[in-house]
Amino acid sequence: PIHNIPAINGHMIGFTGPHGGGKPVASLTIPSYIYLMQSGLPVFGTGFKSNVKKALGMVFLERGKGSTCEMIIAKLTNILKAAEQYSSDEFVVVIDELGVGTQESSGLELGKDMLEALSKRKISVLFSTQILALAEYAKADLGAYCFKVDEHHALSVGIAGGAMDVLREKSGFNAILKKIT
């Protein structure tokens, strides 16, 4: 349940946390509610409020023609083009795994540039990232509200890493690695 995040209008909200923790689910839930409400369908949630949006820009990981980074850059470019066409209160942007698909330093730079551009326009943004420095930058420099998603898919205030050590242990990777080395 998403119950402790602030109103999105004009704000930036970031999700961090473990691999498989539900960051994309959290990122998709809010625009799904907006879509349902704007379609005249009921939203079954306590305290859900929204104002009408004209555009919803979304970037999620997928496989297709070109590298992951090429596809993400193309999608981010389309979102920036759309940002020119709509006023900030008419547009919501959702970006899953911002900065993925390249070296971490390049992903950090790309993420900072994208979030800064959207922040200057006061466009509502939901993003998730595994790049902790990006979440920290968004919080400290852009006023983003950051939430960590834990292994039980619960949200709490803060920034959390991917918990790679837990995933390695849980999958048996560490045990097999020790056997063959």
Contacts in CASP RR format, 6 or more apart in sequence:
PFRMAT RR
TARGET T0000
AUTHOR 0000-0000-0000
METHOD contacts of the structure
MODEL  1
PIHNIPAINGHMIGFTGPHGGGKPVASLTIPSYIYLMQSGLPVFGTGFKS
NVKKALGMVFLERGKGSTCEMIIAKLTNILKAAEQYSSDEFVVVIDELGV
GTQESSGLELGKDMLEALSKRKISVLFSTQILALAEYAKADLGAYCFKVD
EHHALSVGIAGGAMDVLREKSGFNAILKKIT
2 26 0 8 1.000
2 29 0 8 1.000
2 30 0 8 1.000
2 155 0 8 1.000
3 46 0 8 1.000
4 147 0 8 1.000
4 155 0 8 1.000
4 156 0 8 1.000
4 157 0 8 1.000
5 13 0 8 1.000
5 145 0 8 1.000
5 147 0 8 1.000
5 155 0 8 1.000
6 13 0 8 1.000
6 145 0 8 1.000
7 49 0 8 1.000
8 30 0 8 1.000
8 92 0 8 1.000
8 124 0 8 1.000
8 126 0 8 1.000
9 51 0 8 1.000
9 89 0 8 1.000
9 124 0 8 1.000
10 88 0 8 1.000
10 89 0 8 1.000
10 122 0 8 1.000
10 123 0 8 1.000
10 124 0 8 1.000
11 124 0 8 1.000
11 125 0 8 1.000
11 144 0 8 1.000
11 145 0 8 1.000
12 115 0 8 1.000
12 118 0 8 1.000
12 119 0 8 1.000
12 124 0 8 1.000
12 125 0 8 1.000
12 127 0 8 1.000
12 138 0 8 1.000
12 142 0 8 1.000
12 143 0 8 1.000
12 144 0 8 1.000
12 145 0 8 1.000
13 125 0 8 1.000
13 126 0 8 1.000
13 127 0 8 1.000
13 144 0 8 1.000
13 145 0 8 1.000
13 146 0 8 1.000
13 147 0 8 1.000
14 125 0 8 1.000
14 126 0 8 1.000
14 127 0 8 1.000
14 128 0 8 1.000
14 129 0 8 1.000
14 135 0 8 1.000
14 138 0 8 1.000
14 144 0 8 1.000
14 145 0 8 1.000
14 146 0 8 1.000
14 147 0 8 1.000
15 23 0 8 1.000
15 26 0 8 1.000
15 27 0 8 1.000
15 126 0 8 1.000
15 127 0 8 1.000
15 128 0 8 1.000
15 129 0 8 1.000
15 146 0 8 1.000
15 147 0 8 1.000
15 148 0 8 1.000
15 149 0 8 1.000
15 155 0 8 1.000
16 23 0 8 1.000
16 128 0 8 1.000
16 129 0 8 1.000
16 130 0 8 1.000
16 132 0 8 1.000
16 135 0 8 1.000
16 146 0 8 1.000
16 147 0 8 1.000
16 148 0 8 1.000
16 149 0 8 1.000
16 158 0 8 1.000
16 159 0 8 1.000
16 160 0 8 1.000
16 161 0 8 1.000
16 162 0 8 1.000
17 23 0 8 1.000
17 130 0 8 1.000
17 148 0 8 1.000
17 149 0 8 1.000
17 150 0 8 1.000
17 160 0 8 1.000
17 161 0 8 1.000
17 162 0 8 1.000
17 163 0 8 1.000
18 149 0 8 1.000
18 150 0 8 1.000
18 151 0 8 1.000
18 160 0 8 1.000
18 161 0 8 1.000
18 162 0 8 1.000
18 163 0 8 1.000
18 166 0 8 1.000
18 167 0 8 1.000
19 130 0 8 1.000
19 162 0 8 1.000
19 163 0 8 1.000
19 164 0 8 1.000
19 167 0 8 1.000
20 151 0 8 1.000
21 149 0 8 1.000
21 150 0 8 1.000
21 151 0 8 1.000
21 153 0 8 1.000
22 149 0 8 1.000
22 153 0 8 1.000
23 96 0 8 1.000
23 97 0 8 1.000
23 128 0 8 1.000
23 149 0 8 1.000
24 60 0 8 1.000
24 96 0 8 1.000
24 97 0 8 1.000
24 128 0 8 1.000
25 153 0 8 1.000
26 128 0 8 1.000
26 147 0 8 1.000
26 149 0 8 1.000
26 153 0 8 1.000
26 155 0 8 1.000
27 94 0 8 1.000
27 95 0 8 1.000
27 96 0 8 1.000
27 126 0 8 1.000
27 127 0 8 1.000
27 128 0 8 1.000
28 94 0 8 1.000
30 94 0 8 1.000
30 126 0 8 1.000
31 56 0 8 1.000
31 58 0 8 1.000
31 92 0 8 1.000
31 94 0 8 1.000
31 126 0 8 1.000
33 43 0 8 1.000
33 48 0 8 1.000
33 50 0 8 1.000
34 50 0 8 1.000
34 53 0 8 1.000
34 56 0 8 1.000
34 92 0 8 1.000
35 56 0 8 1.000
36 42 0 8 1.000
36 43 0 8 1.000
37 43 0 8 1.000
37 48 0 8 1.000
37 50 0 8 1.000
38 50 0 8 1.000
38 52 0 8 1.000
38 53 0 8 1.000
51 89 0 8 1.000
53 90 0 8 1.000
53 91 0 8 1.000
53 92 0 8 1.000
54 86 0 8 1.000
54 90 0 8 1.000
54 91 0 8 1.000
55 82 0 8 1.000
55 85 0 8 1.000
55 86 0 8 1.000
55 90 0 8 1.000
55 91 0 8 1.000
55 92 0 8 1.000
56 91 0 8 1.000
56 92 0 8 1.000
56 93 0 8 1.000
56 94 0 8 1.000
57 79 0 8 1.000
57 82 0 8 1.000
57 91 0 8 1.000
57 92 0 8 1.000
57 93 0 8 1.000
57 94 0 8 1.000
58 93 0 8 1.000
58 94 0 8 1.000
58 95 0 8 1.000
58 96 0 8 1.000
59 72 0 8 1.000
59 75 0 8 1.000
59 76 0 8 1.000
59 79 0 8 1.000
59 94 0 8 1.000
59 95 0 8 1.000
59 96 0 8 1.000
59 98 0 8 1.000
60 94 0 8 1.000
60 96 0 8 1.000
61 68 0 8 1.000
61 72 0 8 1.000
61 96 0 8 1.000
61 97 0 8 1.000
61 100 0 8 1.000
62 71 0 8 1.000
64 71 0 8 1.000
65 71 0 8 1.000
67 101 0 8 1.000
68 100 0 8 1.000
68 101 0 8 1.000
69 101 0 8 1.000
69 102 0 8 1.000
72 99 0 8 1.000
72 100 0 8 1.000
72 101 0 8 1.000
73 110 0 8 1.000
76 95 0 8 1.000
76 110 0 8 1.000
76 114 0 8 1.000
79 93 0 8 1.000
79 95 0 8 1.000
80 114 0 8 1.000
80 117 0 8 1.000
82 91 0 8 1.000
83 91 0 8 1.000
83 93 0 8 1.000
83 117 0 8 1.000
83 118 0 8 1.000
83 121 0 8 1.000
83 123 0 8 1.000
88 121 0 8 1.000
88 122 0 8 1.000
88 123 0 8 1.000
88 124 0 8 1.000
91 123 0 8 1.000
91 124 0 8 1.000
92 123 0 8 1.000
92 124 0 8 1.000
92 125 0 8 1.000
92 126 0 8 1.000
93 118 0 8 1.000
93 123 0 8 1.000
93 124 0 8 1.000
93 125 0 8 1.000
93 126 0 8 1.000
93 127 0 8 1.000
94 125 0 8 1.000
94 126 0 8 1.000
94 127 0 8 1.000
95 114 0 8 1.000
95 125 0 8 1.000
95 126 0 8 1.000
95 127 0 8 1.000
95 128 0 8 1.000
96 127 0 8 1.000
96 128 0 8 1.000
97 128 0 8 1.000
97 129 0 8 1.000
97 130 0 8 1.000
98 107 0 8 1.000
98 110 0 8 1.000
98 111 0 8 1.000
98 114 0 8 1.000
98 115 0 8 1.000
98 127 0 8 1.000
98 128 0 8 1.000
98 129 0 8 1.000
98 131 0 8 1.000
98 134 0 8 1.000
99 106 0 8 1.000
99 107 0 8 1.000
99 108 0 8 1.000
99 110 0 8 1.000
99 111 0 8 1.000
99 129 0 8 1.000
99 131 0 8 1.000
99 134 0 8 1.000
100 107 0 8 1.000
100 129 0 8 1.000
100 130 0 8 1.000
101 107 0 8 1.000
102 110 0 8 1.000
104 131 0 8 1.000
107 131 0 8 1.000
107 134 0 8 1.000
108 131 0 8 1.000
108 133 0 8 1.000
108 134 0 8 1.000
108 137 0 8 1.000
111 129 0 8 1.000
111 131 0 8 1.000
111 134 0 8 1.000
112 134 0 8 1.000
112 137 0 8 1.000
115 125 0 8 1.000
115 127 0 8 1.000
115 134 0 8 1.000
115 137 0 8 1.000
115 138 0 8 1.000
115 142 0 8 1.000
115 144 0 8 1.000
116 141 0 8 1.000
116 142 0 8 1.000
118 125 0 8 1.000
119 125 0 8 1.000
119 142 0 8 1.000
119 143 0 8 1.000
125 144 0 8 1.000
127 138 0 8 1.000
129 135 0 8 1.000
130 161 0 8 1.000
130 162 0 8 1.000
132 159 0 8 1.000
132 161 0 8 1.000
135 144 0 8 1.000
135 146 0 8 1.000
135 159 0 8 1.000
136 159 0 8 1.000
138 144 0 8 1.000
138 146 0 8 1.000
139 145 0 8 1.000
139 146 0 8 1.000
139 159 0 8 1.000
145 157 0 8 1.000
146 157 0 8 1.000
146 158 0 8 1.000
146 159 0 8 1.000
147 155 0 8 1.000
147 156 0 8 1.000
147 157 0 8 1.000
147 158 0 8 1.000
148 155 0 8 1.000
148 156 0 8 1.000
148 157 0 8 1.000
148 158 0 8 1.000
148 159 0 8 1.000
148 160 0 8 1.000
148 161 0 8 1.000
149 155 0 8 1.000
149 160 0 8 1.000
150 156 0 8 1.000
150 160 0 8 1.000
151 163 0 8 1.000
151 166 0 8 1.000
167 173 0 8 1.000
168 174 0 8 1.000
END
